[in-house]
Each structure stands twice: as C-alpha cells, then as structure tokens.
Amino acid sequence: MTQEERRIYLLKELLMEQPQYADMVVPEEEQAQRQLLRALFNIRMPRITDRRFMEIQDAYLQEEIRQKGITDIEELTPLKDGLYLWRGDITTLRCDAIVNAANSQMLGCFCPNHGCIDNAIHTFSGVQLRAACAEIMDRQGHEERTGEAEITSAYNLPCKYVLHTVGPVIHGRVTDRDKELLASCYRSCMELAERNGAQNIAFCCISTGEFHFPNSVAAEIAVKTVEEYRRQTNSGMEVIFNVFKETDYNIYRKLLVTD
C-alpha cells in the first residue's frame, strides 16, 4: 500500500468506529486528510483493534516519522559532560527514553489536533500507547500523582520507552512546593529509566506551556536536578534537554554552556 492508501484506510476504519461520523466523506485534499486522521486518533478511546488495522497503522506512522527525519543521539554533541541540548520534534528522536508531559488521567490529549507534546507523542506512537496507559491506570486505581512517573513502550516512535510524568500546574505565583514537585518529576523519570536499563533520556520542558510554569525557573530546576542526580548517584545516564521554542533553547544554552 502507498502512504495515501494507508491513510485513507485508517480514516475509513476510524470513522466507522464513531457512529456519529460513519457517513462522513473522506476529504480529497492531503492536508485535510492528515488533520482528520490525527483528530480521530486523538478522540479515540483506549482499546486495541484488529491485526490488519494495527499493521497498517504501524506502517503508516513509521513512514510519517521517517519522512519528518529521525535524529539519533549519536549525531548530537554534548554541551557538558553527558548533557545535551536539542531543539526539535521529540517524536523523531532516536534514544532510549523520552519524557512525556502527561496529565493526571495519563491517557493522552483528547483535544483534536492540539499542539501539546502529550498529543504529539500519543498520535505518533499509535493507539497502543493510550491502551497501555489505560491498563496502568486501571491497575493503580487512581489518577497519576504529580511528581511521579510511569513507563511504557514507545511503539512506533524511534525511541524505546516513553516516560509519563505529571508536572505541577501553576495558578498565580510559583510556590516552593511547586518547585519540589517539578524536581521530583525529573528524579522520578531518571530513576525509572535507569531501572529499565536506559542509558540516555530526553526531557521535554515539563510543566511549561499549558501548565504555566515559568520557562526560566523550570529550566533552572531541570538542569540543577539532573546534575545533582548524576552526581549523587554516580549515574552515567546521558540527558538530552529537548526544546521546541527558540526562547527555551536560549534559556537552556545559557544554563549549560560554561566558560
């Protein structure tokens, strides 16, 4: 199948799953098809479907990521010993583990075509990721606690694992408790990644954006916590600080580049 044939197949199957959309006509324009497909992935409740759907979905998503361009950690140059700064799409990064800034339900973003990292990671991992997160939530019987972390396979992403952590949501000024919880996110992820044999990990800018943690303060906590963890535990784990915005790149570069 061509990539277009895979996309149309997935669209038709996902529309048929939703009775209210069963009569919707698949748009002819490619970009409209892509947006509709992502929206349908985003609103789909957690469950695994038949083998043919999964095979076509996996082939489609892997090709989409390949076309976007995969970056391997081996291609990056550290700014400090074991610490990297990379600006790009985390769903295209080949490393052992990436970190997802999740919400407390930990099922991904259900808002169609939303721009958050939770939405992107769940979209390009495939429907398996939401199903895996739902299993974790069913087992633990409560929402994910702020500052803790869970681990899943990365499915169709080029990395091995996705670590899901819930950062603090800021309402007004940043409190000492908010700072402690954000630091806990970084520690929890590194501990969990190492327990699962990961030698490197890529962190997004946890709690910034939708959760309104000030970017500069969040970056200071991130770098300080990672450096303290590596020093206190003698960890050789390599850490990539992944940013998407130029503002965050400049903040992290100032923190990491030493004279």
Secondary structure, DSSP 8 states (H G I E B T S, - for coil): --HHHHHHHHHHHHHHHSGGGTT----SSHHHHHHHHHHHHHH--S----HHHHHHHHHHHHHHHHHH--EEGGG---SBTTEEEEES-GGGEESSEEEEE--TT-S---STT--SHHHHHHHHH-HHHHHHHHHHHHHH-S---TT-EEEEE-TTSSSSEEEEE------SS--HHHHHHHHHHHHHHHHHHHHTT-SEEEE--TT-GGG---HHHHHHHHHHHHHHHHHHHT---EEEEEE-SHHHHHHHHHHH---
